[in-house]
Amino acid sequence: MTRTLINSNMIERELSTAFYQTANAIPYATAVTPNLALGNIFTTTMTGDMTLNNVSPVGNSSYFYYITMDGTGGYTFALASNWNLISGAFDPTPNAVNILNFLTFVGQSGIQLFINQRP
């Protein structure tokens, strides 16, 4: 697999094979630590404020975490100390219910995190 540095925040990676995986559901808690040994795809439905704890990625692996808020919304989302937010923001407003927050993170030089949202 080859990698090309696009700029200081992006690396283009060539995929050697396609992969399919069932998402690992993580029950809501005020502090969540995904077990990265279980796979690369995770989901949580927030029913209150939540902090994403530090994790230890395996090598330069990529991970995907889908987070939605329940029908109440308005919850805050915080990151523990070793996360490096490259782009995006988490919308904590009350009208952000059922918005999918799509987190992508790569274990390289700390944890590089990108947040995207879609209704």
C-alpha positions, 0 to 999 in steps of 0.5 A, a space after each residue: 500500500 502506498 501513501 502520498 502526503 497531500 498536505 500537512 493534514 491529508 494523506 492519500 492512501 491506496 486501498 489494496 482490497 475492499 472490506 465489509 464489516 458489521 458496525 460495532 454498537 457502543 452503548 451510550 455512556 457519559 464517557 466512551 472508549 471504543 475497543 479498536 480491537 473489535 474492528 473499524 466501524 462503530 455506532 452510538 446513539 447519544 441520550 445525554 452529554 458524551 466524551 470520546 476518551 483517548 484510544 490507541 489505534 493500531 498502526 496507521 489504521 482508519 476508523 469510522 464512528 457514526 454518532 446520532 442524538 436521540 429525539 431530544 438533542 442538545 447534548 454536548 460532545 467532547 474529546 479527550 486530550 490526545 485527539 487532534 481535530 483536523 476539520 469539522 464540528 459537532 452540532 450540539 444544538 437542540 435542533 440537531 436531533 437525528 443528525 448523523 455525525 460521521 467521525 473518521 480518525 486515523 492513528 498517525 502522529 496522535 489521532 487525526 480526527 475529521 467530523 462531518 454531518 448530514 441530516 
